[in-house]
Amino acid sequence: MAQFTKKAIVEAFLKLLNEKPLDKITVKEIVDNCGINRNTFYYHFEDIRALLTFVIDGEVERVVAKHNDVESLEEGFIEAAHFALSNKRAVYHIYNSVSREELERYLKGIAGEVVRRLAEGLDVTQEVAGLDRELIIHFYKCGLSGMVMDWVGEGMKAEPEQMIRSLGALLEGSVSAAMEKGRLRAIKKRL
């Protein structure tokens, strides 16, 4: 029953978020929309920001779980872009609110997991020093999520699938090459 109630709250929230800015949504509107009382809302969520975090974390987990293999670098981003397009107004409302960092966290979460899984699938990664490995992953995470934030900021006009596939083709092998350089650095340090 609790999962059903949480799902109803999330659906009501997303419906409202597609209609109006995040800053204008109230707990009263959410509970009226899904037919529960305020206490039930507060039983599940501390406030609207906690609800937003729950929605974003759930979406990150869903995308990452769906694309568990390292071959899906592009597929995970395409799925995230399609989620953004199907909830375009909601994404804009988050982007243009004080909660923009939640959207950035969502994108960095997906980018970080995808790049980390890609890197962990490479044989050379185990030989790269921890700091170098994390720097490479962080670099790609920030670059990829930053590009998607720019895409959102520019109105999501470009076709995301074509953009992501082109970027994937351009970057193919670059994570592996960076890890190989990291492995060589580790060898030099040991000598």
Secondary structure, 3 states (H helix, E strand, C coil): CHHHHHHHHHHHHHHHHHHCCHHHCCHHHHHHHHCCCHHHHHHHCCCHHHHHHHHHHHHHHHHHHHCCCHHHHHHHHHHHHHHHHHCHHHHHHHHCCCCHHHHHHHHHHHHHHHHHHHHHCCHHHHHCCHHHHHHHHHHHHHHHHHHHHHHHHCCCCCCHHHHHHHHHHHHCCHHHHHHHHHHHHHHHHHC
